[in-house]
Amino acid sequence: MGKYAALGEFLSKQDASLVPMTFDEIELTTGVKLPPKAQFHRAWWSNNSSNNVMTKVWLDAGYRTEQVDMAGRRLVFRRVRQPSQSGAAPPDRASREARTRHPLLGALKGLMRIMPGTDLTKPAEPDWYYQK
């Protein structure tokens, strides 16, 4: 169990779709002082799952942060889905790819043809490439 797990448990038990909290309330809930970056860098509160350990906690609880007020030391957690159940089956490959693939990936597929026998590794302008 991580040091921020208490925040995830707290958020998972909430019925409200919006949970406003101050930084002090988060520290009381977790029993851990927030790191200096959380106090002074708005990016620390982003919803990027690779941002920090605590981000994964609120995302797993089904919440995203918004309305981060660094001067007022408060923010709002907004429910975006039901919390993930520990021990639940991992998402299948198709649904995982649907979330991670860029929509333009493969958009030009089939629009270009390469003639048989074309060497794509050969320089296009050998005279320019091999200066004398």
C-alpha positions as CSV (number, residue, x, y, z in Angstrom):
1,M,0.0,0.0,0.0
2,G,1.5,3.3,-1.1
3,K,1.8,6.5,1.0
4,Y,-1.0,8.2,-1.0
5,A,-3.4,5.2,-1.0
6,A,-5.6,6.8,1.6
7,L,-6.5,9.6,-0.9
8,G,-7.6,6.9,-3.4
9,E,-9.7,5.2,-0.7
10,F,-11.2,8.6,0.3
11,L,-12.1,9.5,-3.3
12,S,-13.5,6.0,-4.1
13,K,-16.0,6.4,-1.2
14,Q,-17.3,9.8,-2.4
15,D,-20.8,9.9,-3.9
16,A,-20.3,13.4,-5.4
17,S,-19.0,14.0,-8.9
18,L,-17.0,17.0,-7.7
19,V,-14.8,16.8,-4.6
20,P,-13.2,20.2,-3.7
21,M,-10.1,19.8,-1.5
22,T,-7.4,22.1,-0.1
23,F,-3.8,21.0,0.0
24,D,-4.1,20.8,3.8
25,E,-7.1,18.4,3.5
26,I,-5.1,16.2,1.2
27,E,-2.2,16.1,3.6
28,L,-4.6,15.2,6.5
29,T,-6.3,12.5,4.4
30,T,-3.0,10.9,3.3
31,G,-1.1,11.6,6.5
32,V,1.8,12.7,4.4
33,K,3.1,16.2,3.6
34,L,2.9,17.1,-0.1
35,P,6.3,17.4,-1.8
36,P,7.6,21.0,-2.6
37,K,6.7,20.5,-6.3
38,A,3.1,20.0,-5.4
39,Q,3.2,23.3,-3.5
40,F,4.7,25.4,-6.3
41,H,4.3,23.7,-9.7
42,R,0.9,23.5,-11.2
43,A,2.1,20.7,-13.6
44,W,2.4,18.4,-10.6
45,W,-1.4,18.3,-10.5
46,S,-1.8,17.3,-14.2
47,N,-3.7,14.2,-15.0
48,N,-0.8,12.5,-16.8
49,S,-0.5,9.1,-15.3
50,S,3.3,9.1,-15.6
51,N,3.5,12.4,-13.8
52,N,3.9,11.1,-10.2
53,V,2.7,8.4,-7.9
54,M,-0.2,10.4,-6.5
55,T,-1.6,11.1,-9.9
56,K,-2.1,7.3,-10.5
57,V,-4.0,7.2,-7.2
58,W,-6.7,9.7,-8.1
59,L,-6.9,8.4,-11.7
60,D,-7.4,4.8,-10.4
61,A,-10.1,6.2,-8.0
62,G,-11.9,7.5,-11.1
63,Y,-11.1,11.2,-10.7
64,R,-9.3,13.9,-12.6
65,T,-8.0,17.2,-11.2
66,E,-9.3,20.6,-12.3
67,Q,-9.5,24.1,-11.1
68,V,-6.1,23.9,-9.5
69,D,-5.6,27.1,-7.6
70,M,-1.9,27.3,-6.5
71,A,-2.2,30.6,-4.7
72,G,-5.3,29.4,-2.8
73,R,-3.8,25.9,-2.3
74,R,-6.9,24.1,-3.4
75,L,-8.3,22.1,-6.3
76,V,-11.3,20.1,-7.4
77,F,-11.4,16.4,-8.1
78,R,-14.0,15.5,-10.8
79,R,-15.3,12.0,-11.2
80,V,-14.8,10.7,-14.7
81,R,-15.6,7.0,-14.2
82,Q,-16.1,4.5,-11.5
83,P,-13.0,3.5,-9.6
84,S,-11.0,0.6,-11.0
85,Q,-11.4,-2.6,-9.0
86,S,-8.2,-4.2,-7.8
87,G,-7.9,-7.6,-9.2
88,A,-10.1,-6.8,-12.1
89,A,-9.2,-8.3,-15.4
90,P,-6.9,-6.0,-17.5
91,P,-8.5,-4.3,-20.5
92,D,-8.3,-6.3,-23.7
93,R,-5.7,-5.3,-26.3
94,A,-8.3,-3.7,-28.7
95,S,-9.7,-1.4,-26.1
96,R,-6.1,-0.5,-24.9
97,E,-5.0,0.3,-28.4
98,A,-8.2,2.3,-29.0
99,R,-7.2,4.6,-26.2
100,T,-3.5,4.9,-27.2
101,R,-3.5,5.1,-31.0
102,H,-3.5,8.4,-32.6
103,P,-6.5,9.0,-34.9
104,L,-4.4,9.8,-37.9
105,L,-2.3,6.6,-37.6
106,G,-2.9,4.8,-40.9
107,A,-4.9,7.6,-42.5
108,L,-2.8,7.5,-45.7
109,K,-2.6,3.8,-45.9
110,G,-3.0,2.6,-49.5
111,L,-2.5,6.0,-51.0
112,M,1.1,5.4,-52.2
113,R,2.6,2.6,-54.2
114,I,6.2,1.6,-54.4
115,M,7.2,0.0,-57.6
116,P,8.6,-3.5,-57.3
117,G,12.4,-3.6,-57.3
118,T,12.7,-0.1,-55.7
119,D,15.5,0.1,-53.2
120,L,14.2,2.5,-50.4
121,T,17.6,2.5,-48.7
122,K,19.5,3.9,-51.8
123,P,20.1,7.6,-51.7
124,A,17.7,9.5,-54.1
125,E,20.4,11.9,-55.3
126,P,23.7,10.0,-55.2
127,D,25.6,12.9,-56.7
128,W,24.5,15.2,-53.9
129,Y,25.0,12.6,-51.2
130,Y,28.5,11.7,-52.3
131,Q,30.2,15.0,-52.6
132,K,33.6,15.0,-54.4
